[in-house]
């Protein structure tokens, strides 16, 4: 992307080796390698592959998954843990997002892309030099890395919309690093073409030798989940459904049936049978400090992020049948309530500290309830959490969303199938409730809001919510629906938040990138917004 990426690749090649194959997902690079001696054997390729994964576990990358996917949504308000180092996050929260904001930097994801491009460029030569590195192994590795690169690009295109695309590695100063932005549609087409190639060429593994690798490396199910997500973003609902259905047929995946055990298995023990792809962390060498600091941990029960009280579970619901309110204890047309005793409201957040609740998902799992008082006690984890990118319930609800939006085939059957998928995740967390009935969701708009609420409940704080709301706005061709959710967390002293216009839903192009690359053009909203505040 730019000249500094040369330094990234050179430092990669000079500083990476591979340790035992059972630990490579979690071990940091060690020792030194002379650059001229690199790209000679299979172990060199595996070392760079490990670094492709490791780059996504860097704090800078995980923070952006959280900031871009959650911070601007209705899920997050400032918690007691906010400090000077989170000031740029605070500026985003109060609607003061500018191009010099630290979280407008896209460098961590372009670093991943450049690692992937470097490997894809150099790995084929290693086949000629190392007889143990076969063409079959090369192709499977290529499928894995192409998918990882597609994931990095998908984060960027959702956050920034129009972005530069390159498949060339940054290797020397002779290359052109001043690339212009491509329109979003072209970037999505590139991503889809890559993933469809991997899918049709069958160059992705269905499984590995260990469960940690099955969940921590790209598998066929991970590739299909990403492809379905891209199609959903693009609005190709039939293709989204097709790929979701293929994931749901995978015999090695399954929902954790018991809602009480769900959080224990998925977020505490990690790498559950429900998980499709999660970034691996370890107390030994790669602690997930982003989650510890921004959400909460045993040493930090009041993180930088908090959940707004108006969206939390309330025993006396004030929400009416119309309008977006809390996803918990939601009043329906027949005067019944969705999620009146939803387990997800107990496990996702805790500690009512007016005017917010602290975040608990990922931070711990063991919750006990005093039978006499009803008071809950929360127990925080002592090890570090993974970060889940895709899990099975997410794919189920992607398919439900696509079925509701699909305007072909048997519409009534599509709605019934969508409701069945919603009920699958809903009943797991509401075991005492009556299954949701179509009589309460007679229109497409009611079904659309139901799926959005269920995704909200199921995927709280998992880096999905802002993107869900942006899809809602894109379908409506208006920021109105998005803002109607986000403004719920405002108080009388808040600055305007959400998005003023459609262009404002996306991040500004980083100021530093504009200064270094004269072929880049700022996103339209920020040209006007920043010039008016000078």
Kinemage of the C-alpha trace (Angstrom):
@kinemage 1
@onewidth
@group {chain A} dominant
@subgroup {mainchain}
@vectorlist {calphas} color= white
{ca unk a 1} P 0.000 0.000 0.000
{ca unk a 2} L 2.736 2.439 0.854
{ca unk a 3} L 6.475 2.458 1.463
{ca unk a 4} L 6.214 1.704 5.149
{ca unk a 5} L 4.826 -1.720 4.206
{ca unk a 6} L 8.233 -2.574 2.752
{ca unk a 7} L 9.631 -2.267 6.258
{ca unk a 8} L 6.840 -4.460 7.575
{ca unk a 9} L 7.638 -7.251 5.132
{ca unk a 10} L 11.397 -6.991 5.621
{ca unk a 11} L 11.022 -7.135 9.388
{ca unk a 12} L 8.728 -10.104 8.896
{ca unk a 13} L 11.245 -12.007 6.845
{ca unk a 14} L 14.128 -11.105 9.130
{ca unk a 15} L 12.346 -11.980 12.329
{ca unk a 16} L 10.073 -14.972 11.801
{ca unk a 17} L 10.732 -18.621 12.429
{ca unk a 18} L 8.397 -21.479 13.086
{ca unk a 19} L 8.366 -23.470 16.303
{ca unk a 20} L 6.597 -26.751 16.993
{ca unk a 21} L 3.723 -27.357 14.577
{ca unk a 22} L 1.278 -27.910 17.446
{ca unk a 23} L 1.883 -24.413 18.835
{ca unk a 24} L 2.351 -22.257 15.783
{ca unk a 25} L -0.987 -20.469 16.130
{ca unk a 26} L -0.006 -19.044 19.488
{ca unk a 27} L 3.777 -18.721 19.469
{ca unk a 28} L 5.440 -15.402 18.749
{ca unk a 29} L 8.224 -15.228 16.137
{ca unk a 30} L 11.710 -15.947 17.530
{ca unk a 31} L 15.329 -15.830 16.375
{ca unk a 32} L 16.707 -14.183 13.243
{ca unk a 33} L 16.810 -15.329 9.646
{ca unk a 34} L 19.083 -13.927 6.960
{ca unk a 35} L 16.848 -12.538 4.212
{ca unk a 36} L 18.845 -14.175 1.398
{ca unk a 37} L 18.273 -17.563 2.999
{ca unk a 38} L 14.496 -17.187 3.283
{ca unk a 39} L 11.849 -18.713 0.982
{ca unk a 40} L 13.887 -21.868 0.547
{ca unk a 41} L 11.865 -24.484 2.433
{ca unk a 42} L 8.343 -25.321 3.551
{ca unk a 43} L 9.073 -24.166 7.107
{ca unk a 44} L 9.702 -20.641 5.777
{ca unk a 45} L 6.268 -20.600 4.156
{ca unk a 46} L 4.648 -21.874 7.347
{ca unk a 47} L 6.406 -19.162 9.327
{ca unk a 48} L 4.910 -16.436 7.167
{ca unk a 49} L 1.513 -18.158 7.288
{ca unk a 50} L 1.691 -18.030 11.086
{ca unk a 51} L 2.461 -14.329 10.861
{ca unk a 52} L -0.564 -13.738 8.611
{ca unk a 53} L -2.734 -15.097 11.423
{ca unk a 54} L -0.741 -13.416 14.162
{ca unk a 55} L -1.176 -10.012 12.530
{ca unk a 56} L -4.933 -10.278 13.101
{ca unk a 57} L -4.374 -10.932 16.811
{ca unk a 58} L -2.362 -7.757 17.318
{ca unk a 59} L -4.105 -5.333 19.643
{ca unk a 60} L -4.371 -2.747 16.876
{ca unk a 61} L -6.385 -5.173 14.713
{ca unk a 62} L -8.640 -6.517 17.489
{ca unk a 63} L -9.355 -2.984 18.713
{ca unk a 64} L -10.526 -2.007 15.243
{ca unk a 65} L -12.782 -5.043 15.004
{ca unk a 66} L -14.369 -3.826 18.244
{ca unk a 67} L -14.373 -0.093 17.450
{ca unk a 68} L -15.571 -0.408 13.859
{ca unk a 69} L -18.144 -3.094 14.664
{ca unk a 70} L -19.491 -1.926 18.029
{ca unk a 71} L -18.454 1.552 19.198
{ca unk a 72} L -20.715 3.647 16.976
{ca unk a 73} L -23.708 1.359 17.481
{ca unk a 74} L -26.367 1.476 20.175
{ca unk a 75} L -24.433 -1.152 22.171
{ca unk a 76} L -21.686 1.058 23.597
{ca unk a 77} L -21.389 4.078 25.888
{ca unk a 78} L -18.305 5.213 27.849
{ca unk a 79} L -17.563 3.102 30.918
{ca unk a 80} L -15.586 4.001 34.019
{ca unk a 81} L -12.471 2.569 32.373
{ca unk a 82} L -12.241 5.363 29.821
{ca unk a 83} L -8.820 7.043 30.088
{ca unk a 84} L -6.604 9.394 28.094
{ca unk a 85} L -5.435 6.629 25.797
{ca unk a 86} L -9.043 6.017 24.768
{ca unk a 87} L -9.714 9.669 23.935
{ca unk a 88} L -9.975 8.943 20.208
{ca unk a 89} L -12.651 6.357 21.012
{ca unk a 90} L -14.486 8.953 23.072
{ca unk a 91} L -14.426 11.389 20.150
{ca unk a 92} L -16.069 8.732 17.996
{ca unk a 93} L -18.697 8.119 20.669
{ca unk a 94} L -19.696 11.789 20.803
{ca unk a 95} L -19.874 12.135 17.029
{ca unk a 96} L -16.562 13.975 16.567
{ca unk a 97} L -14.917 11.589 14.098
{ca unk a 98} L -12.179 13.115 11.925
{ca unk a 99} L -9.452 11.835 9.630
{ca unk a 100} L -6.717 12.233 12.259
{ca unk a 101} L -8.487 9.879 14.662
{ca unk a 102} L -6.256 6.919 15.525
{ca unk a 103} L -9.052 4.465 14.707
{ca unk a 104} L -9.398 5.861 11.206
{ca unk a 105} L -6.073 4.176 10.467
{ca unk a 106} L -6.422 1.135 8.247
{ca unk a 107} L -2.750 0.128 8.551
{ca unk a 108} L -3.248 -3.068 10.664
{ca unk a 109} L -5.467 -4.685 8.027
{ca unk a 110} L -3.307 -3.623 5.109
{ca unk a 111} L -0.372 -5.153 6.996
{ca unk a 112} L -2.259 -8.465 7.044
{ca unk a 113} L -3.043 -8.076 3.347
{ca unk a 114} L 0.599 -7.424 2.567
{ca unk a 115} L 1.741 -10.477 4.533
{ca unk a 116} L -0.766 -12.556 2.550
{ca unk a 117} L 0.342 -11.028 -0.773
{ca unk a 118} L 3.991 -11.685 0.093
{ca unk a 119} L 3.310 -15.326 0.842
{ca unk a 120} L 1.194 -15.838 -2.284
{ca unk a 121} L 3.982 -14.282 -4.376
{ca unk a 122} L 6.877 -16.278 -2.923
{ca unk a 123} L 5.421 -19.652 -1.907
{ca unk a 124} L 5.205 -21.148 -5.440
{ca unk a 125} L 8.986 -20.832 -5.803
{ca unk a 126} L 9.519 -22.925 -2.678
{ca unk a 127} L 7.896 -25.953 -4.342
{ca unk a 128} L 10.853 -26.010 -6.737
{ca unk a 129} L 13.378 -25.828 -3.898
{ca unk a 130} L 11.872 -28.135 -1.246
{ca unk a 131} L 10.825 -31.572 -2.472
{ca unk a 132} L 8.767 -32.081 0.675
{ca unk a 133} L 6.566 -29.108 -0.203
{ca unk a 134} L 4.111 -30.461 -2.764
{ca unk a 135} L 1.823 -28.743 -5.240
{ca unk a 136} L -1.175 -30.037 -3.303
{ca unk a 137} L 0.084 -28.521 -0.066
{ca unk a 138} L 0.795 -25.254 -1.876
{ca unk a 139} L -2.732 -25.047 -3.261
{ca unk a 140} L -4.333 -25.710 0.122
{ca unk a 141} L -2.108 -23.079 1.665
{ca unk a 142} L -3.036 -20.614 -1.086
{ca unk a 143} L -6.735 -21.180 -0.417
{ca unk a 144} L -6.181 -20.495 3.256
{ca unk a 145} L -4.253 -17.267 2.637
{ca unk a 146} L -6.569 -15.958 -0.086
{ca unk a 147} L -9.433 -16.343 2.389
{ca unk a 148} L -7.524 -14.546 5.137
{ca unk a 149} L -6.793 -11.692 2.739
{ca unk a 150} L -10.463 -11.557 1.763
{ca unk a 151} L -11.417 -11.285 5.437
{ca unk a 152} L -9.054 -8.327 5.914
{ca unk a 153} L -10.436 -6.605 2.832
{ca unk a 154} L -14.001 -7.234 4.020
{ca unk a 155} L -13.320 -5.451 7.296
{ca unk a 156} L -11.903 -2.519 5.342
{ca unk a 157} L -14.699 -2.235 2.799
{ca unk a 158} L -17.376 -2.310 5.501
{ca unk a 159} L -15.579 0.326 7.537
{ca unk a 160} L -14.416 2.681 4.736
{ca unk a 161} L -16.536 1.649 1.694
{ca unk a 162} L -14.221 2.650 -1.205
{ca unk a 163} L -10.647 1.451 -0.627
{ca unk a 164} L -7.443 0.658 -2.563
{ca unk a 165} L -7.027 -2.930 -3.716
{ca unk a 166} L -3.706 -4.595 -4.374
{ca unk a 167} L -2.527 -8.153 -4.829
{ca unk a 168} L 1.128 -7.154 -5.116
{ca unk a 169} L 3.486 -7.522 -2.151
{ca unk a 170} L 5.455 -4.520 -0.985
{ca unk a 171} L 9.051 -5.557 -1.592
{ca unk a 172} L 11.055 -2.542 -2.777
{ca unk a 173} L 10.927 1.187 -3.499
{ca unk a 174} L 10.445 0.723 -7.246
{ca unk a 175} L 6.779 -0.174 -6.850
{ca unk a 176} L 3.864 2.203 -7.091
{ca unk a 177} L 2.324 2.551 -3.646
{ca unk a 178} L 0.105 5.516 -4.538
{ca unk a 179} L -2.953 3.511 -5.456
{ca unk a 180} L -6.378 5.138 -5.817
{ca unk a 181} L -9.513 3.897 -4.120
{ca unk a 182} L -11.706 1.396 -5.949
{ca unk a 183} L -15.489 1.728 -5.700
{ca unk a 184} L -17.024 -0.570 -3.100
{ca unk a 185} L -18.764 -2.668 -5.764
{ca unk a 186} L -15.439 -3.490 -7.440
{ca unk a 187} L -13.809 -4.398 -4.135
{ca unk a 188} L -16.705 -6.718 -3.284
{ca unk a 189} L -16.435 -8.310 -6.718
{ca unk a 190} L -12.719 -8.957 -6.117
{ca unk a 191} L -13.441 -10.524 -2.713
{ca unk a 192} L -16.226 -12.694 -4.110
{ca unk a 193} L -14.128 -13.791 -7.096
{ca unk a 194} L -11.319 -14.864 -4.752
{ca unk a 195} L -13.602 -16.785 -2.417
{ca unk a 196} L -15.564 -18.423 -5.241
{ca unk a 197} L -12.252 -19.510 -6.757
{ca unk a 198} L -11.192 -21.100 -3.465
{ca unk a 199} L -14.595 -22.757 -3.146
{ca unk a 200} L -14.821 -24.102 -6.708
{ca unk a 201} L -11.185 -25.193 -6.858
{ca unk a 202} L -11.652 -26.965 -3.521
{ca unk a 203} L -8.371 -25.637 -2.203
{ca unk a 204} L -9.399 -25.255 1.424
{ca unk a 205} L -9.261 -27.891 4.138
{ca unk a 206} L -12.400 -29.157 5.844
{ca unk a 207} L -10.423 -29.950 8.989
{ca unk a 208} L -6.946 -30.153 10.504
{ca unk a 209} L -5.178 -32.496 12.875
{ca unk a 210} L -6.184 -30.623 16.043
{ca unk a 211} L -9.290 -28.874 17.314
{ca unk a 212} L -7.326 -25.684 17.926
{ca unk a 213} L -6.413 -25.586 14.249
{ca unk a 214} L -9.976 -26.473 13.213
{ca unk a 215} L -11.191 -23.335 14.971
{ca unk a 216} L -8.113 -21.137 14.668
{ca unk a 217} L -7.291 -21.650 10.990
{ca unk a 218} L -9.342 -21.161 7.846
{ca unk a 219} L -11.533 -24.146 7.044
{ca unk a 220} L -14.121 -24.683 4.348
{ca unk a 221} L -16.852 -23.625 6.786
{ca unk a 222} L -14.961 -20.434 7.686
{ca unk a 223} L -14.538 -19.575 4.003
{ca unk a 224} L -18.242 -20.218 3.325
{ca unk a 225} L -19.330 -18.144 6.332
{ca unk a 226} L -17.231 -15.228 5.076
{ca unk a 227} L -18.580 -15.632 1.542
{ca unk a 228} L -22.158 -15.655 2.861
{ca unk a 229} L -21.438 -12.506 4.873
{ca unk a 230} L -20.051 -10.733 1.802
{ca unk a 231} L -23.100 -11.692 -0.257
{ca unk a 232} L -25.383 -10.446 2.532
{ca unk a 233} L -23.529 -7.110 2.567
{ca unk a 234} L -23.830 -6.883 -1.213
{ca unk a 235} L -27.538 -7.718 -1.121
{ca unk a 236} L -27.285 -10.972 -3.080
{ca unk a 237} L -29.627 -12.849 -0.761
{ca unk a 238} L -29.954 -16.057 -2.793
{ca unk a 239} L -26.173 -16.549 -2.773
{ca unk a 240} L -26.028 -15.733 0.933
{ca unk a 241} L -28.656 -18.402 1.644
{ca unk a 242} L -26.831 -20.931 -0.538
{ca unk a 243} L -23.553 -20.535 1.324
{ca unk a 244} L -25.163 -20.366 4.774
{ca unk a 245} L -26.978 -23.610 4.009
{ca unk a 246} L -23.711 -25.303 3.124
{ca unk a 247} L -22.200 -24.237 6.454
{ca unk a 248} L -25.253 -25.461 8.333
{ca unk a 249} L -24.864 -28.893 6.748
{ca unk a 250} L -21.340 -29.309 8.153
{ca unk a 251} L -21.368 -32.383 10.389
{ca unk a 252} L -18.599 -31.145 12.669
{ca unk a 253} L -20.545 -28.041 13.753
{ca unk a 254} L -23.478 -27.802 16.133
{ca unk a 255} L -25.173 -25.414 18.533
{ca unk a 256} L -24.474 -25.752 22.221
{ca unk a 257} L -27.941 -26.915 23.214
{ca unk a 258} L -28.076 -25.688 26.804
{ca unk a 259} L -28.306 -21.910 27.118
{ca unk a 260} L -26.818 -21.959 30.623
{ca unk a 261} L -23.758 -23.815 29.325
{ca unk a 262} L -23.500 -21.825 26.106
{ca unk a 263} L -21.347 -19.019 27.464
{ca unk a 264} L -19.132 -21.440 29.346
{ca unk a 265} L -18.422 -23.500 26.232
{ca unk a 266} L -18.193 -20.704 23.641
{ca unk a 267} L -16.581 -17.758 25.390
{ca unk a 268} L -14.807 -19.261 28.400
{ca unk a 269} L -13.423 -22.625 27.314
{ca unk a 270} L -12.999 -21.424 23.699
{ca unk a 271} L -13.000 -23.372 20.416
{ca unk a 272} L -16.443 -24.893 20.990
{ca unk a 273} L -18.279 -27.079 18.487
{ca unk a 274} L -20.356 -23.989 17.635
{ca unk a 275} L -17.288 -21.972 16.695
{ca unk a 276} L -16.359 -21.660 13.017
{ca unk a 277} L -13.353 -19.342 13.178
{ca unk a 278} L -11.820 -17.603 16.157
{ca unk a 279} L -8.520 -15.814 16.617
{ca unk a 280} L -6.352 -17.651 19.125
{ca unk a 281} L -4.829 -16.099 22.247
{ca unk a 282} L -2.702 -17.538 25.037
{ca unk a 283} L -1.663 -16.397 28.511
{ca unk a 284} L 1.838 -17.546 27.690
{ca unk a 285} L 2.598 -15.292 24.745
{ca unk a 286} L -0.454 -13.556 23.267
{ca unk a 287} L -2.860 -12.039 25.806
{ca unk a 288} L -6.044 -10.479 24.448
{ca unk a 289} L -5.435 -7.119 26.120
{ca unk a 290} L -7.980 -5.359 23.900
{ca unk a 291} L -10.868 -7.352 25.368
{ca unk a 292} L -9.436 -7.123 28.884
{ca unk a 293} L -9.211 -3.343 28.735
{ca unk a 294} L -12.184 -2.358 26.600
{ca unk a 295} L -14.680 -4.919 27.945
{ca unk a 296} L -13.639 -6.179 31.378
{ca unk a 297} L -11.488 -8.718 33.200
{ca unk a 298} L -10.715 -9.960 36.708
{ca unk a 299} L -8.303 -7.066 37.177
{ca unk a 300} L -10.517 -4.563 35.404
{ca unk a 301} L -14.250 -5.140 36.041
{ca unk a 302} L -15.092 -1.650 34.754
{ca unk a 303} L -13.807 -1.529 31.191
{ca unk a 304} L -13.668 1.336 28.730
{ca unk a 305} L -16.895 0.187 27.046
{ca unk a 306} L -20.268 -0.109 28.781
{ca unk a 307} L -23.816 -1.070 27.760
{ca unk a 308} L -26.451 1.704 27.911
{ca unk a 309} L -29.101 1.237 30.584
{ca unk a 310} L -32.052 1.910 28.205
{ca unk a 311} L -31.146 -1.249 26.280
{ca unk a 312} L -30.640 -3.513 29.276
{ca unk a 313} L -33.070 -6.023 30.677
{ca unk a 314} L -35.829 -4.365 32.716
{ca unk a 315} L -38.511 -6.140 34.730
{ca unk a 316} L -41.058 -3.417 34.042
{ca unk a 317} L -40.917 -2.886 30.298
{ca unk a 318} L -41.714 0.588 29.022
{ca unk a 319} L -41.259 -0.146 25.337
{ca unk a 320} L -44.303 -0.156 23.091
{ca unk a 321} L -45.028 -2.251 20.029
{ca unk a 322} L -43.718 0.451 17.710
{ca unk a 323} L -40.170 1.670 17.365
{ca unk a 324} L -36.769 0.177 18.220
{ca unk a 325} L -36.105 -0.226 21.927
{ca unk a 326} L -34.342 -2.747 24.116
{ca unk a 327} L -34.061 -6.162 22.479
{ca unk a 328} L -34.875 -7.678 25.865
{ca unk a 329} L -38.403 -7.822 27.273
{ca unk a 330} L -39.768 -6.494 24.004
{ca unk a 331} L -43.526 -5.920 23.891
{ca unk a 332} L -45.352 -7.528 20.986
{ca unk a 333} L -48.689 -6.769 19.336
{ca unk a 334} L -50.499 -9.421 21.390
{ca unk a 335} L -49.174 -7.837 24.630
{ca unk a 336} L -46.742 -10.708 25.245
{ca unk a 337} L -43.015 -10.109 25.592
{ca unk a 338} L -39.993 -11.417 23.735
{ca unk a 339} L -37.005 -12.351 25.855
{ca unk a 340} L -38.662 -11.671 29.189
{ca unk a 341} L -36.227 -14.061 30.912
{ca unk a 342} L -33.518 -14.185 28.270
{ca unk a 343} L -30.307 -15.809 29.545
{ca unk a 344} L -28.260 -13.576 27.254
{ca unk a 345} L -29.234 -10.537 29.315
{ca unk a 346} L -27.694 -12.254 32.355
{ca unk a 347} L -24.450 -13.419 30.770
{ca unk a 348} L -23.603 -10.557 28.380
{ca unk a 349} L -23.491 -7.649 30.846
{ca unk a 350} L -23.739 -7.041 34.575
{ca unk a 351} L -23.271 -4.541 37.425
{ca unk a 352} L -25.797 -1.787 36.971
{ca unk a 353} L -23.747 1.383 37.508
{ca unk a 354} L -26.126 4.160 36.460
{ca unk a 355} L -26.412 5.096 33.634
{ca unk a 356} L -24.823 1.934 32.214
{ca unk a 357} L -24.045 -1.755 32.722
{ca unk a 358} L -20.548 -3.233 32.572
{ca unk a 359} L -19.722 -5.734 29.812
{ca unk a 360} L -19.259 -9.364 30.865
{ca unk a 361} L -19.246 -11.408 27.634
{ca unk a 362} L -15.729 -12.766 27.038
{ca unk a 363} L -14.660 -11.626 30.544
{ca unk a 364} L -16.006 -14.575 32.521
{ca unk a 365} L -18.768 -17.113 32.719
{ca unk a 366} L -19.512 -18.472 36.156
{ca unk a 367} L -22.655 -16.747 37.352
{ca unk a 368} L -24.477 -17.772 40.518
{ca unk a 369} L -27.826 -16.515 41.715
{ca unk a 370} L -28.902 -16.137 45.336
{ca unk a 371} L -32.179 -18.048 45.494
{ca unk a 372} L -33.525 -15.796 48.255
{ca unk a 373} L -32.505 -12.368 46.961
{ca unk a 374} L -32.156 -13.048 43.238
{ca unk a 375} L -28.808 -11.231 43.282
{ca unk a 376} L -26.297 -12.492 40.733
{ca unk a 377} L -22.596 -13.010 41.483
{ca unk a 378} L -20.142 -12.890 38.577
{ca unk a 379} L -16.836 -14.742 38.380
{ca unk a 380} L -14.176 -13.512 35.987
{ca unk a 381} L -11.823 -15.714 34.015
{ca unk a 382} L -8.150 -16.126 34.885
{ca unk a 383} L -6.975 -16.884 31.342
{ca unk a 384} L -7.234 -14.809 28.172
{ca unk a 385} L -10.173 -15.065 25.760
{ca unk a 386} L -10.098 -15.794 22.050
{ca unk a 387} L -11.884 -13.444 19.651
{ca unk a 388} L -14.670 -15.099 17.668
{ca unk a 389} L -15.063 -14.022 14.046
{ca unk a 390} L -17.807 -16.488 13.034
{ca unk a 391} L -19.918 -19.021 14.902
{ca unk a 392} L -22.881 -21.134 13.892
{ca unk a 393} L -25.666 -18.982 15.353
{ca unk a 394} L -24.327 -15.992 13.402
{ca unk a 395} L -24.640 -17.980 10.163
{ca unk a 396} L -28.175 -19.093 11.085
{ca unk a 397} L -29.236 -15.490 11.594
{ca unk a 398} L -27.474 -14.349 8.409
{ca unk a 399} L -29.589 -16.886 6.564
{ca unk a 400} L -32.731 -15.702 8.378
{ca unk a 401} L -31.998 -12.103 7.375
{ca unk a 402} L -31.453 -13.101 3.756
{ca unk a 403} L -34.663 -15.164 3.689
{ca unk a 404} L -36.684 -12.177 4.907
{ca unk a 405} L -35.166 -9.944 2.212
{ca unk a 406} L -35.421 -12.505 -0.614
{ca unk a 407} L -38.104 -11.427 -3.068
{ca unk a 408} L -38.287 -14.634 -5.101
{ca unk a 409} L -39.736 -18.065 -4.547
{ca unk a 410} L -42.417 -18.794 -1.963
{ca unk a 411} L -42.357 -15.665 0.199
{ca unk a 412} L -44.548 -17.194 2.890
{ca unk a 413} L -42.268 -20.212 3.140
{ca unk a 414} L -39.212 -17.946 3.260
{ca unk a 415} L -40.703 -16.136 6.261
{ca unk a 416} L -41.559 -19.421 7.965
{ca unk a 417} L -38.025 -20.720 7.416
{ca unk a 418} L -36.572 -17.487 8.781
{ca unk a 419} L -38.751 -17.707 11.898
{ca unk a 420} L -37.653 -21.319 12.441
{ca unk a 421} L -34.000 -20.238 12.394
{ca unk a 422} L -34.701 -17.388 14.807
{ca unk a 423} L -36.565 -19.748 17.125
{ca unk a 424} L -33.573 -22.098 17.160
{ca unk a 425} L -31.298 -19.497 18.750
{ca unk a 426} L -34.112 -17.798 20.682
{ca unk a 427} L -35.395 -20.903 22.473
{ca unk a 428} L -31.903 -21.917 23.535
{ca unk a 429} L -31.693 -18.720 25.604
{ca unk a 430} L -35.396 -18.643 26.548
{ca unk a 431} L -36.061 -22.267 27.557
{ca unk a 432} L -39.178 -21.392 29.564
{ca unk a 433} L -40.752 -19.284 26.839
{ca unk a 434} L -43.280 -20.209 24.184
{ca unk a 435} L -41.756 -20.386 20.701
{ca unk a 436} L -42.175 -17.200 18.704
{ca unk a 437} L -45.308 -17.338 16.561
{ca unk a 438} L -45.808 -15.931 13.074
{ca unk a 439} L -49.022 -14.204 14.191
{ca unk a 440} L -46.858 -11.537 15.852
{ca unk a 441} L -44.786 -11.013 12.709
{ca unk a 442} L -47.322 -10.701 9.942
{ca unk a 443} L -45.385 -8.292 7.712
{ca unk a 444} L -41.932 -8.226 6.161
{ca unk a 445} L -41.005 -5.200 8.259
{ca unk a 446} L -41.981 -7.019 11.469
{ca unk a 447} L -39.880 -10.013 10.469
{ca unk a 448} L -36.980 -7.762 9.554
{ca unk a 449} L -37.078 -6.146 12.998
{ca unk a 450} L -37.361 -9.549 14.681
{ca unk a 451} L -34.225 -10.868 12.960
{ca unk a 452} L -32.392 -7.640 13.819
{ca unk a 453} L -33.430 -7.970 17.485
{ca unk a 454} L -32.359 -11.596 17.621
{ca unk a 455} L -28.989 -10.791 16.071
{ca unk a 456} L -28.697 -8.003 18.642
{ca unk a 457} L -29.391 -10.365 21.544
{ca unk a 458} L -27.290 -13.246 20.258
{ca unk a 459} L -24.238 -11.327 19.032
{ca unk a 460} L -23.898 -8.572 21.623
{ca unk a 461} L -20.357 -7.142 21.663
{ca unk a 462} L -19.054 -9.570 19.016
{ca unk a 463} L -18.175 -6.851 16.502
{ca unk a 464} L -21.351 -7.210 14.422
{ca unk a 465} L -23.875 -4.565 15.511
{ca unk a 466} L -22.758 -1.440 13.611
{ca unk a 467} L -22.475 -3.437 10.395
{ca unk a 468} L -25.988 -4.854 10.968
{ca unk a 469} L -27.342 -1.318 11.336
{ca unk a 470} L -25.477 -0.110 8.251
{ca unk a 471} L -27.071 -2.911 6.204
{ca unk a 472} L -30.439 -1.758 7.511
{ca unk a 473} L -29.739 1.816 6.391
{ca unk a 474} L -28.401 0.696 2.994
{ca unk a 475} L -31.606 -1.229 2.276
{ca unk a 476} L -33.718 1.768 3.303
{ca unk a 477} L -31.403 4.174 1.433
{ca unk a 478} L -31.665 6.362 4.517
{ca unk a 479} L -29.815 6.815 7.801
{ca unk a 480} L -33.158 7.215 9.560
{ca unk a 481} L -33.557 3.550 10.603
{ca unk a 482} L -29.956 3.382 11.840
{ca unk a 483} L -30.262 6.599 13.837
{ca unk a 484} L -33.524 5.502 15.419
{ca unk a 485} L -31.563 2.747 17.154
{ca unk a 486} L -28.349 4.594 17.945
{ca unk a 487} L -29.947 7.723 19.423
{ca unk a 488} L -31.542 5.620 22.174
{ca unk a 489} L -28.218 5.747 24.027
{ca unk a 490} L -28.030 9.560 23.942
{ca unk a 491} L -28.739 11.742 26.947
{ca unk a 492} L -29.631 15.419 27.095
{ca unk a 493} L -25.967 16.492 26.994
{ca unk a 494} L -24.887 14.284 24.103
{ca unk a 495} L -23.721 15.569 20.747
{ca unk a 496} L -25.434 14.162 17.636
{ca unk a 497} L -24.377 10.581 17.004
{ca unk a 498} L -25.205 7.919 14.477
{ca unk a 499} L -24.871 9.231 10.925
{ca unk a 500} L -25.954 12.581 9.482
{ca unk a 501} L -25.991 11.284 5.902
{ca unk a 502} L -25.250 7.950 4.225
{ca unk a 503} L -21.604 8.864 3.595
{ca unk a 504} L -21.140 9.440 7.328
{ca unk a 505} L -21.736 5.754 8.104
{ca unk a 506} L -18.188 5.039 6.928
{ca unk a 507} L -14.818 5.982 8.392
{ca unk a 508} L -12.767 8.871 6.995
{ca unk a 509} L -9.709 8.036 4.930
{ca unk a 510} L -6.762 8.437 7.332
{ca unk a 511} L -5.146 11.877 7.187
{ca unk a 512} L -1.649 10.379 7.017
{ca unk a 513} L -2.602 8.245 4.012
{ca unk a 514} L -3.965 11.294 2.175
{ca unk a 515} L -0.691 13.128 2.813
{ca unk a 516} L 1.436 10.226 1.549
{ca unk a 517} L -0.746 9.160 -1.378
{ca unk a 518} L -1.993 11.990 -3.581
{ca unk a 519} L -4.160 9.580 -5.565
{ca unk a 520} L -6.424 9.053 -2.566
{ca unk a 521} L -9.574 11.125 -2.176
{ca unk a 522} L -11.290 11.724 1.163
{ca unk a 523} L -14.746 10.260 1.742
{ca unk a 524} L -17.228 13.014 0.750
{ca unk a 525} L -18.798 13.637 4.162
{ca unk a 526} L -15.455 14.318 5.846
{ca unk a 527} L -14.302 16.758 3.157
{ca unk a 528} L -17.204 19.027 4.029
{ca unk a 529} L -17.352 18.248 7.741
{ca unk a 530} L -13.675 18.849 8.475
{ca unk a 531} L -13.376 21.958 6.297
{ca unk a 532} L -16.330 23.539 8.104
{ca unk a 533} L -14.588 23.105 11.485
{ca unk a 534} L -11.239 24.659 10.562
